Amino acid sequence: MRALVKISFLDTYTEIGELQKDPIAGYWAFAWCVSKIPELIDTLFVVLRKRPLMFMHWYHHALTGYFAFVTFYEENAYMVWVVWLNYFIHSFMYSYYCARAIRFRVPPQLAQLLTFAQICQFMITHAVMGHLLWLCYSNTNKVYAVTKRGFFIGAFMEVTYILLWFRFYYISYIANGGKKYTQHRIATQNGKIQQKIE
């Protein structure tokens, strides 16, 4: 937070400055990059537990890992937006997964809210990148802290994530009453039936 008070909002994604050079902020950005390795191992656990592996799951982990190391190494300033939004959303997501893992009954509305929050995360990052692209092409005299490779990997990643998450959201919560809601309703009814039998 102390780095944020020293720079302008625009500088957060156009310049390598205080936000990126601050030792604490830099540590957490690097930690985010390194955290992508255990996320790939998480995908391996899904396979080893013989659970269904969704394309969205492994694609997201693999592409985000590649994006993280490229944009960190090449010092793309906009990466901080991806990092901090991702930290924020994942703090709630992993709390949700923890609750599910200990068999705590979580209403499907919470999962829906988390999916919606992820879509918002991707759209915010996409807006930042869209503005950065506009700045690069409208003000050719100024050099911004973004590489072509870093930008295009990020843009490709964000577009595909928006499409995948919108599709997931539609299938899970809208189409035919929503798969997640139907599963929750059936599980709740089965639980009530089981209680009556006992």
N, C-alpha and C positions, 0 to 999 in steps of 0.2 A: 504493500500500500504506500509505503514511503516513496517508492520509485514513481508511482503514479502522480503524485502531487508536483513533481518536478518537470513533467512533460505535458504536451497537449494531447488531446484525444486522437488527433490525426497521426501524431508521432508514434502512437502505440502500434500501428501497423504499417508505417511507411519508413521509419528510421530505426537503425540499431542504436539505441540510446540507453538511457538510465534503466528502463524496464528490462532490457535484455542483458545489460552489463552488471546490474546489481547482483552481488554474489548469492543472495538468498533466492531471488527470482531465477537466476541462472541455474542454481542447484535444482530447483523444483522443475524447471523445464527439462534439464538433463534427466532427472529422476523419471519424468513422464516418458521420455524416450526409452529409457531402460525398462520401464514397466511393460512395454510392448512385448518383450521377450517372454515373461511369465504368462501373458495373455495367449501367446501361441501355444504354450504348454497346457493352458486351460483347454484349448481345442483338442489336444492329445487326450486329456482326461475324458472328454466327452466321447471320443472314439473308444477308448479303453473300457468305459462303463457301458458300452454298446447302446448308447443313447443316439437318437437320430441327430445327424449333423446337418444343420441348415447351411445352405450356400451363403446366406447373409452372415452367418457367424464366422466361418473361416475366412471369407473374403474380407470382411471388416477388419479382422485381426491382422491378416497378412498385409493388406494395403496400408492400414494405419501405421504399422511398424515400419514399412518402407518409407512412407511419407515422413514419419517422425525423424528418422536418421538423416534423410536427404535435406529436409528443411532446417534441421538443427545445424548440420555440418555447413550448409551453404548460407547460413545466417539470413533466413527469410523472416523479416520482422513480423509479418502477420501471423506467424506460427503461435505467438503468445495467445492470440484469440482462441485458437484451436485448443491449446493446452489448458487454459484456465476454464473455458466453457466445459471441456471434457472432464476436468477434475470436479467441477461443480456438479454436473449431471451424474457422474459415476459415483460420487459420494452417496447419493440417494439410491442409485441402482444397486450398488453392492450391499447397502443396508437392506434393501428389498430382497435380494438373493439370499442374504444371511437369514432373514426371517423365514423365507420359504424353506431353506435347508434345515432349519430346526422345527419344521412342520407347523409353523405359526400360520394360521389361516389369514390370508391377505385378500381383501376384496379385489375383484378384477378391475375396478375403477382405478386403483393405484397403479397397476401395470399399464393401463391405458394412459394415465397421466405421465408416467415415465417415458413411454413411447412418444407421446406428443412433445415432451420436453426435449427428447433427442432430436426430433424433427426441427424444433425451434432452434436448437444448437446449430444444426447444419445450415439452416436458413440464415441465421445471424452471420455465421462465418462466410457464407456465400455472398451476403450483402457487403461485408468488409472487403472480400476479394473483388467483387464487382466494382466497388468504388476505387480500389487500388488499380484495377485494370484501366478504368476511365482516367485516373490521374496520370498513369504512365503514358497513355496515348494522347491526352489533351495537353500535357505539359512536358514536351519532349526535352526541354532544357534542364529539367531537374532529374536527378538520379535517385530512385527509390530502392530501399533495401529489400529487393525481391529478385530472384533468378527466374529465368524462363522455365527451367525444369521444375524448380520448387513451386512456381505458380501453377503450371499445367498439371502437375501431379495433384496438387491441392484442389484445383478446380474439378478435375476428373473425379477425384475421390468424393468431393462434396455433392456433385451432381448424381453420381451413382448411389450414394448413401441416401439422398433425399428420395430418389425413385424406389429404392429397396424398402426404406422405412415407411413410405406412404403405402406401398403395396402390402407390407406386413400389417400396418394399421388398418387398412381397409378389410383385409381378410379376417383379422383378429377381432375387430370391434364393430364393423359395419355390415358386411355382406352376410345375408341370412341370419340376422340378429347377432352376429359376432361370434366367432368360434370360441373365444375365451369366455364370453358370457354364457354360452350354451354349456361348455364344460363345467363352469362354476355352478350353474343351475342344476345340472345332473348330479354333480358331486354333493351338493347341498341336499338334494332330494334323497339320494342314496344314503347319506348320513342320517337323515331323519327316519328313513325306513329301517335302517340298521338299529337305531335307538329304540324304535317301537318293537322290533323283534326281541331285543334283549330285555 
